[in-house]
């Protein structure tokens, strides 16, 4: 691997640096229980939750597992599950 | 040759290097340097952008940003100002930006004291800056020009700090020979980095790196530091060829060939030590005292020092700083450099703190202590404070 002098990088490095690997707990949306209100998406500090059809989905490449979505969900449709379980 | 204040001699050298951006905040005893450069810019003598910042932290930050765009940059500071720069100093080195800064060496508070020692720069020893120390105003001026040549070399790309003792060198008036502009232009081509910030080719400098590569980046800085040893020697030789003046490469020696006792120090005290040595050698008692001047403190010239002291019986290391709770920083490093050799006895002396004068007699007393150690074959006190008269 070639390391650049001064840790220099071209634009778009977040495309390759997938921060999802930092996660300890993984949020899982219970699609049946989800009412599609979008609260999780608004509160996600990383912008990793997007609307898909009437429901919401998480981009696990970048979700760091902070759990704010699960905490804020008004119908408790998001569960935090330990990675690897 | 002209008689001028040390600060002005440095300002003239900076001007001759044609920096594109200067950012500085005034602090005693550095002020005259940046004041004079500000005048040069205001009077149209120097075509540079002069950024008046609100702190030293900002001064270094401006230099970092400007240097990353490919500009040649300059700043100067001292003491509390350098301490305030602390975190950004590491960034300048880690980003591999060849910023040149004059350190008008001064003590650190508390108690507040504005006078000379070298605690400020020595405390930034591990920041990744190349550290050079000048003996007199002529060397401080010439070293500034050398500093850019070392820093901007593609094999090095590290910031350089030029240490000159506050007041003792910054405020003294001495005869100085200034380097003619056309010769400096020839010696120091314009800074032309491979990579720099430009909207045409967007880049990020100093991106986050993970545990998997951080060590490698630190290693790369360290390797550049090690390469700088050769570069500093070469630049000093090139400078001699061009301008006719030479002050040694990493170190210099004086009356060292047959010396049993070697005084070792950095900065302006070297001049006093040379005079003391001349007198000791002239007084007919046959005292074999010599000197090793440490011109480059980082990278630390361990091999050059070990070689220079190998036939001495004792060395006396003078430190205008102290690692509180241990000893002077140069003393520690010198002893470490001699660990593998069956080297001379090494005595350490803490002196000249907060502007206290170091006289020829101080140096002579130290030489005498070293000679006593040679006679007894052992060092009684590893490290001691000199002249604790006020206690």
Boltz contact constraints between the chains, C-beta under 6 A:
constraints:
  - contact:
      token1: [A, 3]
      token2: [B, 216]
      max_distance: 6.0
  - contact:
      token1: [A, 5]
      token2: [B, 96]
      max_distance: 6.0
  - contact:
      token1: [A, 6]
      token2: [B, 95]
      max_distance: 6.0
  - contact:
      token1: [A, 6]
      token2: [B, 96]
      max_distance: 6.0
  - contact:
      token1: [A, 6]
      token2: [B, 205]
      max_distance: 6.0
  - contact:
      token1: [A, 7]
      token2: [B, 206]
      max_distance: 6.0
  - contact:
      token1: [A, 7]
      token2: [B, 207]
      max_distance: 6.0
  - contact:
      token1: [A, 7]
      token2: [B, 209]
      max_distance: 6.0
  - contact:
      token1: [A, 7]
      token2: [B, 217]
      max_distance: 6.0
  - contact:
      token1: [A, 8]
      token2: [B, 195]
      max_distance: 6.0
  - contact:
      token1: [A, 8]
      token2: [B, 203]
      max_distance: 6.0
  - contact:
      token1: [A, 8]
      token2: [B, 205]
      max_distance: 6.0
  - contact:
      token1: [A, 9]
      token2: [B, 204]
      max_distance: 6.0
  - contact:
      token1: [A, 9]
      token2: [B, 207]
      max_distance: 6.0
  - contact:
      token1: [A, 11]
      token2: [B, 202]
      max_distance: 6.0
  - contact:
      token1: [A, 13]
      token2: [B, 207]
      max_distance: 6.0
